[in-house]
Amino acid sequence: MSTRKFVLFPLSEIAPQVVHPELGVTISELLIKIKDDKKIHLFYS
């Protein structure tokens, strides 16, 4: 989870201040530090 942009990006939209239980950093911080450069396409219904 912490290394997957496709997980962190949508999670950061709904819960950016949630702290990862093992790493002790917020979802927003994880997203900023991620080295995944793949593009994310969100689909809204």
Contact map, one row per residue, 1 for C-alpha under 8 A:
111100110000000000000000000000000000000000000
111110110000000000000000000001000000000000000
111110000000000000000000000000000111000000000
111111110000000000000000000000000101000000000
011111111000000000000000000000100101010100000
000111111100000000000000000000000000000100000
110111111110000000000000000000000000000000000
110111111111000000000000001101100000000000000
000011111111100000000000000000100000000000000
000001111111110000000000000000000000000000000
000000111111111100000000001000000000000000000
000000011111111110000000001100100000000000000
000000001111111100000000000000000000000000000
000000000111111100000000000000000000000000000
000000000011111111000000001000000000000000000
000000000011111111000000011100000000000000000
000000000001001111100000011100000000000000000
000000000000001111110000011000000000000000000
000000000000000011111011111000000000000000000
000000000000000001111111111000000000000000000
000000000000000000111111000000000000000000000
000000000000000000011111000000000000000000000
000000000000000000111111100000000000000000000
000000000000000000111111110000000000000000000
000000000000000000110011111011000000000000000
000000000000000111110001111111000000000000000
000000010011001111110000111111100000000000000
000000010001000110000000011111110000000000000
000000000000000000000000111111111000000000000
010000010000000000000000111111111100000000000
000010011001000000000000001111111100000000000
000000000000000000000000000111111100000000000
000000000000000000000000000011111110000000000
001110000000000000000000000001111111000000000
001000000000000000000000000000001111100000000
001110000000000000000000000000000111110000000
000000000000000000000000000000000011111000000
000010000000000000000000000000000001111100000
000000000000000000000000000000000000111110000
000011000000000000000000000000000000011111000
000000000000000000000000000000000000001111100
000000000000000000000000000000000000000111110
000000000000000000000000000000000000000011111
000000000000000000000000000000000000000001111
000000000000000000000000000000000000000000111
